[in-house]
Amino acid sequence: MMTRNQIKEREQLEMLSIEQLVPDDHLVRKLDAALDFSLIYP
């Protein structure tokens, strides 16, 4: 059975963006800076 604390924790919502999830030194960021996808996405 769930307690009141568990119910309150389930109702909480945290907003995150992709920028917050990917570290600054991640390979994906380096690839994004080096590659030009303008031919694919006009």
N, CA, C, O and CB atoms as a CASP TS submission, in Angstrom:
PFRMAT TS
TARGET T0000
AUTHOR 0000-0000-0000
METHOD Language model
MODEL 1
PARENT N/A
ATOM      1  N   MET     1       0.838  -1.181   0.000  1.00  0.00           N
ATOM      2  CA  MET     1       0.000   0.000   0.000  1.00  0.00           C
ATOM      3  C   MET     1       0.886   1.249   0.000  1.00  0.00           C
ATOM      4  O   MET     1       1.929   1.275   0.654  1.00  0.00           O
ATOM      5  CB  MET     1      -0.955  -0.004   1.220  1.00  0.00           C
ATOM      6  N   MET     2       0.476   2.258  -0.718  1.00  0.00           N
ATOM      7  CA  MET     2       1.273   3.478  -0.823  1.00  0.00           C
ATOM      8  C   MET     2       0.970   4.422   0.336  1.00  0.00           C
ATOM      9  O   MET     2      -0.178   4.568   0.758  1.00  0.00           O
ATOM     10  CB  MET     2       1.007   4.181  -2.162  1.00  0.00           C
ATOM     11  N   THR     3       2.015   5.050   0.835  1.00  0.00           N
ATOM     12  CA  THR     3       1.839   6.044   1.890  1.00  0.00           C
ATOM     13  C   THR     3       1.631   7.410   1.260  1.00  0.00           C
ATOM     14  O   THR     3       1.794   7.563   0.049  1.00  0.00           O
ATOM     15  CB  THR     3       3.055   6.063   2.850  1.00  0.00           C
ATOM     16  N   ARG     4       1.273   8.407   2.063  1.00  0.00           N
ATOM     17  CA  ARG     4       1.058   9.760   1.546  1.00  0.00           C
ATOM     18  C   ARG     4       2.324  10.315   0.908  1.00  0.00           C
ATOM     19  O   ARG     4       2.248  10.975  -0.128  1.00  0.00           O
ATOM     20  CB  ARG     4       0.588  10.691   2.666  1.00  0.00           C
ATOM     21  N   ASN     5       3.478  10.062   1.499  1.00  0.00           N
ATOM     22  CA  ASN     5       4.738  10.562   0.946  1.00  0.00           C
ATOM     23  C   ASN     5       4.988   9.993  -0.449  1.00  0.00           C
ATOM     24  O   ASN     5       5.394  10.730  -1.348  1.00  0.00           O
ATOM     25  CB  ASN     5       5.908  10.208   1.877  1.00  0.00           C
ATOM     26  N   GLN     6       4.756   8.722  -0.640  1.00  0.00           N
ATOM     27  CA  GLN     6       4.966   8.099  -1.941  1.00  0.00           C
ATOM     28  C   GLN     6       4.015   8.683  -2.981  1.00  0.00           C
ATOM     29  O   GLN     6       4.403   8.879  -4.132  1.00  0.00           O
ATOM     30  CB  GLN     6       4.781   6.581  -1.844  1.00  0.00           C
ATOM     31  N   ILE     7       2.802   8.955  -2.595  1.00  0.00           N
ATOM     32  CA  ILE     7       1.833   9.535  -3.522  1.00  0.00           C
ATOM     33  C   ILE     7       2.276  10.936  -3.928  1.00  0.00           C
ATOM     34  O   ILE     7       2.197  11.278  -5.108  1.00  0.00           O
ATOM     35  CB  ILE     7       0.425   9.576  -2.888  1.00  0.00           C
ATOM     36  N   LYS     8       2.736  11.750  -2.993  1.00  0.00           N
ATOM     37  CA  LYS     8       3.197  13.104  -3.310  1.00  0.00           C
ATOM     38  C   LYS     8       4.408  13.071  -4.235  1.00  0.00           C
ATOM     39  O   LYS     8       4.509  13.896  -5.144  1.00  0.00           O
ATOM     40  CB  LYS     8       3.541  13.866  -2.025  1.00  0.00           C
ATOM     41  N   GLU     9       5.321  12.138  -4.020  1.00  0.00           N
ATOM     42  CA  GLU     9       6.510  12.027  -4.854  1.00  0.00           C
ATOM     43  C   GLU     9       6.132  11.649  -6.293  1.00  0.00           C
ATOM     44  O   GLU     9       6.775  12.109  -7.237  1.00  0.00           O
ATOM     45  CB  GLU     9       7.481  10.988  -4.263  1.00  0.00           C
ATOM     46  N   ARG    10       5.141  10.851  -6.463  1.00  0.00           N
ATOM     47  CA  ARG    10       4.718  10.440  -7.796  1.00  0.00           C
ATOM     48  C   ARG    10       4.060  11.588  -8.549  1.00  0.00           C
ATOM     49  O   ARG    10       4.087  11.603  -9.780  1.00  0.00           O
ATOM     50  CB  ARG    10       3.761   9.260  -7.706  1.00  0.00           C
ATOM     51  N   GLU    11       3.477  12.538  -7.852  1.00  0.00           N
ATOM     52  CA  GLU    11       2.799  13.652  -8.494  1.00  0.00           C
ATOM     53  C   GLU    11       3.759  14.755  -8.917  1.00  0.00           C
ATOM     54  O   GLU    11       3.378  15.643  -9.679  1.00  0.00           O
ATOM     55  CB  GLU    11       1.756  14.215  -7.572  1.00  0.00           C
ATOM     56  N   GLN    12       4.992  14.713  -8.436  1.00  0.00           N
ATOM     57  CA  GLN    12       5.953  15.757  -8.769  1.00  0.00           C
ATOM     58  C   GLN    12       6.461  15.565 -10.193  1.00  0.00           C
ATOM     59  O   GLN    12       6.622  14.443 -10.674  1.00  0.00           O
ATOM     60  CB  GLN    12       7.127  15.754  -7.772  1.00  0.00           C
ATOM     61  N   LEU    13       6.706  16.692 -10.849  1.00  0.00           N
ATOM     62  CA  LEU    13       7.146  16.673 -12.233  1.00  0.00           C
ATOM     63  C   LEU    13       8.395  17.526 -12.355  1.00  0.00           C
ATOM     64  O   LEU    13       8.435  18.646 -11.846  1.00  0.00           O
ATOM     65  CB  LEU    13       6.033  17.178 -13.185  1.00  0.00           C
ATOM     66  N   GLU    14       9.412  17.009 -13.022  1.00  0.00           N
ATOM     67  CA  GLU    14      10.641  17.760 -13.225  1.00  0.00           C
ATOM     68  C   GLU    14      10.834  17.991 -14.717  1.00  0.00           C
ATOM     69  O   GLU    14      10.812  17.051 -15.512  1.00  0.00           O
ATOM     70  CB  GLU    14      11.861  17.016 -12.615  1.00  0.00           C
ATOM     71  N   MET    15      11.022  19.244 -15.085  1.00  0.00           N
ATOM     72  CA  MET    15      11.190  19.595 -16.489  1.00  0.00           C
ATOM     73  C   MET    15      12.679  19.657 -16.819  1.00  0.00           C
ATOM     74  O   MET    15      13.437  20.372 -16.163  1.00  0.00           O
ATOM     75  CB  MET    15      10.497  20.947 -16.811  1.00  0.00           C
ATOM     76  N   LEU    16      13.091  18.907 -17.835  1.00  0.00           N
ATOM     77  CA  LEU    16      14.478  18.891 -18.275  1.00  0.00           C
ATOM     78  C   LEU    16      14.521  19.132 -19.775  1.00  0.00           C
ATOM     79  O   LEU    16      13.577  18.817 -20.500  1.00  0.00           O
ATOM     80  CB  LEU    16      15.167  17.549 -17.909  1.00  0.00           C
ATOM     81  N   SER    17      15.617  19.689 -20.217  1.00  0.00           N
ATOM     82  CA  SER    17      15.808  19.854 -21.651  1.00  0.00           C
ATOM     83  C   SER    17      16.966  18.959 -22.093  1.00  0.00           C
ATOM     84  O   SER    17      17.740  18.477 -21.266  1.00  0.00           O
ATOM     85  CB  SER    17      16.081  21.351 -22.017  1.00  0.00           C
ATOM     86  N   ILE    18      17.074  18.748 -23.380  1.00  0.00           N
ATOM     87  CA  ILE    18      18.167  17.940 -23.921  1.00  0.00           C
ATOM     88  C   ILE    18      19.508  18.583 -23.555  1.00  0.00           C
ATOM     89  O   ILE    18      20.482  17.882 -23.277  1.00  0.00           O
ATOM     90  CB  ILE    18      18.033  17.790 -25.467  1.00  0.00           C
ATOM     91  N   GLU    19      19.552  19.897 -23.556  1.00  0.00           N
ATOM     92  CA  GLU    19      20.782  20.611 -23.223  1.00  0.00           C
ATOM     93  C   GLU    19      21.269  20.254 -21.814  1.00  0.00           C
ATOM     94  O   GLU    19      22.474  20.170 -21.579  1.00  0.00           O
ATOM     95  CB  GLU    19      20.561  22.127 -23.338  1.00  0.00           C
ATOM     96  N   GLN    20      20.363  20.049 -20.901  1.00  0.00           N
ATOM     97  CA  GLN    20      20.727  19.697 -19.533  1.00  0.00           C
ATOM     98  C   GLN    20      21.176  18.241 -19.410  1.00  0.00           C
ATOM     99  O   GLN    20      21.958  17.910 -18.519  1.00  0.00           O
ATOM    100  CB  GLN    20      19.554  19.952 -18.604  1.00  0.00           C
ATOM    101  N   LEU    21      20.701  17.390 -20.274  1.00  0.00           N
ATOM    102  CA  LEU    21      20.990  15.963 -20.165  1.00  0.00           C
ATOM    103  C   LEU    21      22.322  15.563 -20.795  1.00  0.00           C
ATOM    104  O   LEU    21      22.948  14.600 -20.353  1.00  0.00           O
ATOM    105  CB  LEU    21      19.885  15.177 -20.803  1.00  0.00           C
ATOM    106  N   VAL    22      22.760  16.289 -21.818  1.00  0.00           N
ATOM    107  CA  VAL    22      23.987  15.936 -22.525  1.00  0.00           C
ATOM    108  C   VAL    22      25.140  16.798 -22.004  1.00  0.00           C
ATOM    109  O   VAL    22      25.068  18.024 -22.080  1.00  0.00           O
ATOM    110  CB  VAL    22      23.814  16.117 -24.062  1.00  0.00           C
ATOM    111  N   PRO    23      26.203  16.178 -21.476  1.00  0.00           N
ATOM    112  CA  PRO    23      27.344  16.941 -20.967  1.00  0.00           C
ATOM    113  C   PRO    23      28.011  17.766 -22.072  1.00  0.00           C
ATOM    114  O   PRO    23      27.937  17.416 -23.250  1.00  0.00           O
ATOM    115  CB  PRO    23      28.368  15.995 -20.332  1.00  0.00           C
ATOM    116  N   ASP    24      28.657  18.855 -21.679  1.00  0.00           N
ATOM    117  CA  ASP    24      29.299  19.758 -22.638  1.00  0.00           C
ATOM    118  C   ASP    24      30.395  19.075 -23.452  1.00  0.00           C
ATOM    119  O   ASP    24      30.608  19.429 -24.612  1.00  0.00           O
ATOM    120  CB  ASP    24      29.881  20.949 -21.910  1.00  0.00           C
ATOM    121  N   ASP    25      31.093  18.105 -22.868  1.00  0.00           N
ATOM    122  CA  ASP    25      32.209  17.456 -23.561  1.00  0.00           C
ATOM    123  C   ASP    25      31.815  16.127 -24.216  1.00  0.00           C
ATOM    124  O   ASP    25      32.687  15.324 -24.548  1.00  0.00           O
ATOM    125  CB  ASP    25      33.346  17.221 -22.587  1.00  0.00           C
ATOM    126  N   HIS    26      30.531  15.890 -24.403  1.00  0.00           N
ATOM    127  CA  HIS    26      30.049  14.638 -24.990  1.00  0.00           C
ATOM    128  C   HIS    26      30.340  14.593 -26.496  1.00  0.00           C
ATOM    129  O   HIS    26      30.350  15.628 -27.163  1.00  0.00           O
ATOM    130  CB  HIS    26      28.535  14.474 -24.735  1.00  0.00           C
ATOM    131  N   LEU    27      30.575  13.400 -27.016  1.00  0.00           N
ATOM    132  CA  LEU    27      30.878  13.198 -28.427  1.00  0.00           C
ATOM    133  C   LEU    27      29.764  13.735 -29.339  1.00  0.00           C
ATOM    134  O   LEU    27      30.048  14.269 -30.411  1.00  0.00           O
ATOM    135  CB  LEU    27      31.104  11.716 -28.699  1.00  0.00           C
ATOM    136  N   VAL    28      28.535  13.599 -28.929  1.00  0.00           N
ATOM    137  CA  VAL    28      27.417  14.068 -29.743  1.00  0.00           C
ATOM    138  C   VAL    28      27.509  15.583 -29.975  1.00  0.00           C
ATOM    139  O   VAL    28      27.215  16.056 -31.072  1.00  0.00           O
ATOM    140  CB  VAL    28      26.076  13.711 -29.068  1.00  0.00           C
ATOM    141  N   ARG    29      27.906  16.329 -28.970  1.00  0.00           N
ATOM    142  CA  ARG    29      28.055  17.786 -29.127  1.00  0.00           C
ATOM    143  C   ARG    29      29.201  18.116 -30.091  1.00  0.00           C
ATOM    144  O   ARG    29      29.099  19.050 -30.887  1.00  0.00           O
ATOM    145  CB  ARG    29      28.309  18.456 -27.751  1.00  0.00           C
ATOM    146  N   LYS    30      30.274  17.355 -30.014  1.00  0.00           N
ATOM    147  CA  LYS    30      31.404  17.579 -30.918  1.00  0.00           C
ATOM    148  C   LYS    30      31.010  17.279 -32.364  1.00  0.00           C
ATOM    149  O   LYS    30      31.389  18.012 -33.277  1.00  0.00           O
ATOM    150  CB  LYS    30      32.606  16.710 -30.504  1.00  0.00           C
ATOM    151  N   LEU    31      30.252  16.206 -32.569  1.00  0.00           N
ATOM    152  CA  LEU    31      29.786  15.870 -33.912  1.00  0.00           C
ATOM    153  C   LEU    31      28.826  16.933 -34.437  1.00  0.00           C
ATOM    154  O   LEU    31      28.890  17.305 -35.608  1.00  0.00           O
ATOM    155  CB  LEU    31      29.105  14.495 -33.914  1.00  0.00           C
ATOM    156  N   ASP    32      27.955  17.412 -33.590  1.00  0.00           N
ATOM    157  CA  ASP    32      27.003  18.440 -33.992  1.00  0.00           C
ATOM    158  C   ASP    32      27.723  19.713 -34.432  1.00  0.00           C
ATOM    159  O   ASP    32      27.293  20.375 -35.377  1.00  0.00           O
ATOM    160  CB  ASP    32      26.039  18.749 -32.845  1.00  0.00           C
ATOM    161  N   ALA    33      28.802  20.053 -33.760  1.00  0.00           N
ATOM    162  CA  ALA    33      29.557  21.253 -34.114  1.00  0.00           C
ATOM    163  C   ALA    33      30.349  21.055 -35.411  1.00  0.00           C
ATOM    164  O   ALA    33      30.566  22.013 -36.153  1.00  0.00           O
ATOM    165  CB  ALA    33      30.504  21.636 -32.973  1.00  0.00           C
ATOM    166  N   ALA    34      30.783  19.822 -35.689  1.00  0.00           N
ATOM    167  CA  ALA    34      31.647  19.568 -36.843  1.00  0.00           C
ATOM    168  C   ALA    34      30.888  19.259 -38.130  1.00  0.00           C
ATOM    169  O   ALA    34      31.382  19.557 -39.218  1.00  0.00           O
ATOM    170  CB  ALA    34      32.564  18.433 -36.535  1.00  0.00           C
ATOM    171  N   LEU    35      29.714  18.674 -38.030  1.00  0.00           N
ATOM    172  CA  LEU    35      28.974  18.251 -39.215  1.00  0.00           C
ATOM    173  C   LEU    35      27.919  19.270 -39.622  1.00  0.00           C
ATOM    174  O   LEU    35      27.330  19.950 -38.783  1.00  0.00           O
ATOM    175  CB  LEU    35      28.319  16.907 -38.969  1.00  0.00           C
ATOM    176  N   ASP    36      27.698  19.358 -40.919  1.00  0.00           N
ATOM    177  CA  ASP    36      26.707  20.267 -41.469  1.00  0.00           C
ATOM    178  C   ASP    36      25.587  19.440 -42.097  1.00  0.00           C
ATOM    179  O   ASP    36      25.800  18.769 -43.106  1.00  0.00           O
ATOM    180  CB  ASP    36      27.347  21.234 -42.514  1.00  0.00           C
ATOM    181  N   PHE    37      24.412  19.487 -41.510  1.00  0.00           N
ATOM    182  CA  PHE    37      23.284  18.708 -41.991  1.00  0.00           C
ATOM    183  C   PHE    37      22.339  19.532 -42.857  1.00  0.00           C
ATOM    184  O   PHE    37      21.206  19.112 -43.092  1.00  0.00           O
ATOM    185  CB  PHE    37      22.531  18.123 -40.827  1.00  0.00           C
ATOM    186  N   SER    38      22.767  20.674 -43.329  1.00  0.00           N
ATOM    187  CA  SER    38      21.876  21.549 -44.108  1.00  0.00           C
ATOM    188  C   SER    38      21.488  20.932 -45.459  1.00  0.00           C
ATOM    189  O   SER    38      20.463  21.306 -46.028  1.00  0.00           O
ATOM    190  CB  SER    38      22.550  22.904 -44.339  1.00  0.00           C
ATOM    191  N   LEU    39      22.279  20.005 -45.973  1.00  0.00           N
ATOM    192  CA  LEU    39      21.903  19.319 -47.212  1.00  0.00           C
ATOM    193  C   LEU    39      20.708  18.392 -46.997  1.00  0.00           C
ATOM    194  O   LEU    39      19.876  18.214 -47.887  1.00  0.00           O
ATOM    195  CB  LEU    39      23.090  18.521 -47.757  1.00  0.00           C
ATOM    196  N   ILE    40      20.638  17.809 -45.806  1.00  0.00           N
ATOM    197  CA  ILE    40      19.566  16.875 -45.501  1.00  0.00           C
ATOM    198  C   ILE    40      18.295  17.616 -45.092  1.00  0.00           C
ATOM    199  O   ILE    40      17.193  17.274 -45.521  1.00  0.00           O
ATOM    200  CB  ILE    40      19.998  15.914 -44.396  1.00  0.00           C
ATOM    201  N   TYR    41      18.470  18.628 -44.259  1.00  0.00           N
ATOM    202  CA  TYR    41      17.330  19.392 -43.726  1.00  0.00           C
ATOM    203  C   TYR    41      17.372  20.814 -44.265  1.00  0.00           C
ATOM    204  O   TYR    41      18.035  21.673 -43.684  1.00  0.00           O
ATOM    205  CB  TYR    41      17.341  19.402 -42.170  1.00  0.00           C
ATOM    206  N   PRO    42      16.680  21.074 -45.361  1.00  0.00           N
ATOM    207  CA  PRO    42      16.717  22.430 -45.941  1.00  0.00           C
ATOM    208  C   PRO    42      16.014  23.455 -45.061  1.00  0.00           C
ATOM    209  O   PRO    42      15.959  24.634 -45.409  1.00  0.00           O
ATOM    210  CB  PRO    42      16.076  22.428 -47.325  1.00  0.00           C
TER
END
